[in-house]
Amino acid sequence: MSDHEPLPVHSLDAVPDCRRCDRPGHLHVSFPHSWKNQKDKDVPGIRAFVLCSNCDAQDPDAAELLPLLAVRGRVTPENITAFTDLANDWVEALRLRLPNLAELAEEENLWQRGEL
């Protein structure tokens, strides 16, 4: 993560269910994100993700983070440094990923129907 970007917001409390499979999430993160519109102007926004032991089980970027949250159950004073490092590494990998256009279209449909 570059020094000029705001830190991601991590939440272990009141984590929403995974939108992909409706199972309980383990971690919710959000961070600023922007893209260029057709007039080449920046459009600011927020990207948000829920870490899910079902949907992210095969994600190599979540490989070490998931067991910390899913198996061990929680972040403790003894593993807070490991958690922070792993969570920030996961977020940095998410920052670099392009949005899945099919998921984006489905979210737009849900939003237009008032379900999001």
C-alpha positions in Angstrom: 0.0 0.0 0.0 1.4 3.4 -0.9 2.1 5.9 1.8 -0.4 8.5 0.4 -3.5 6.3 0.3 -5.8 6.3 3.3 -5.7 3.1 5.4 -8.5 0.7 4.8 -11.2 0.4 7.4 -11.2 -3.1 8.9 -14.2 -4.3 10.9 -14.6 -7.5 12.8 -17.7 -6.3 14.6 -21.1 -6.6 12.9 -19.6 -8.0 9.7 -22.3 -8.4 7.1 -23.1 -11.7 5.5 -21.3 -12.5 2.2 -23.2 -11.1 -0.7 -22.0 -13.9 -2.9 -23.3 -16.8 -0.8 -25.2 -15.3 2.1 -23.0 -17.1 4.7 -21.6 -15.1 7.6 -18.5 -13.0 6.8 -15.4 -12.9 8.9 -14.0 -9.4 8.1 -15.4 -6.4 6.4 -13.0 -3.9 4.7 -13.6 -0.7 2.8 -11.3 1.7 1.1 -11.4 4.7 -1.2 -11.4 3.9 -4.9 -11.8 6.0 -8.0 -12.1 5.5 -11.8 -12.2 7.7 -14.9 -15.6 8.4 -16.5 -16.1 8.9 -20.2 -15.0 12.6 -19.8 -11.7 11.4 -18.3 -12.7 12.8 -14.9 -12.1 11.0 -11.6 -15.2 9.5 -10.0 -14.5 8.9 -6.3 -16.1 5.9 -4.6 -15.6 3.2 -2.0 -14.8 -0.4 -2.6 -16.0 -2.8 0.1 -15.3 -6.5 0.6 -16.4 -9.2 3.0 -13.9 -12.0 3.7 -15.9 -15.3 3.4 -14.5 -18.7 4.3 -16.7 -20.2 1.6 -16.1 -17.9 -1.3 -12.5 -16.9 -0.6 -11.2 -20.4 0.4 -9.3 -20.7 -2.9 -8.0 -17.1 -2.9 -4.3 -17.2 -2.4 -4.3 -13.7 -1.0 -6.7 -14.8 1.8 -4.9 -18.1 2.4 -3.3 -17.1 5.7 -5.9 -14.6 6.9 -8.9 -16.9 6.7 -7.6 -19.5 9.2 -6.7 -16.7 11.6 -10.3 -15.6 11.6 -12.3 -18.8 10.8 -10.4 -21.4 12.7 -8.9 -19.6 15.6 -12.1 -17.5 15.9 -10.8 -14.1 16.8 -8.0 -11.6 16.9 -6.1 -11.5 20.2 -3.4 -9.3 21.6 -1.0 -12.1 20.7 -1.9 -12.2 17.0 -2.9 -8.6 16.3 0.3 -7.8 14.4 -0.1 -10.9 12.2 -3.7 -10.0 11.7 -2.9 -6.4 10.7 -0.2 -7.5 8.3 -2.3 -10.2 6.7 -5.4 -8.0 6.4 -3.4 -5.2 4.8 -1.8 -7.6 2.4 -5.2 -8.9 1.4 -6.6 -5.4 1.0 -3.6 -4.4 -1.2 -4.3 -7.4 -3.4 -8.0 -6.4 -3.6 -6.9 -2.8 -4.6 -5.1 -4.2 -7.6 -8.0 -6.4 -8.8 -10.3 -5.1 -11.5 -14.0 -5.3 -10.6 -15.9 -8.3 -11.9 -18.3 -6.8 -14.4 -20.9 -9.5 -14.0 -21.0 -8.9 -10.2 -21.1 -5.2 -10.8 -24.1 -5.6 -13.1 -25.9 -7.8 -10.5 -25.2 -5.2 -7.8 -26.6 -2.5 -10.1 -29.7 -4.6 -10.6 -30.1 -5.1 -6.9 -29.7 -1.4 -6.3 -32.2 -0.4 -8.9 -34.7 -2.9 -7.4 -34.1 -1.4 -4.0 -32.6 -4.6 -2.6 -29.1 -3.2 -1.9 
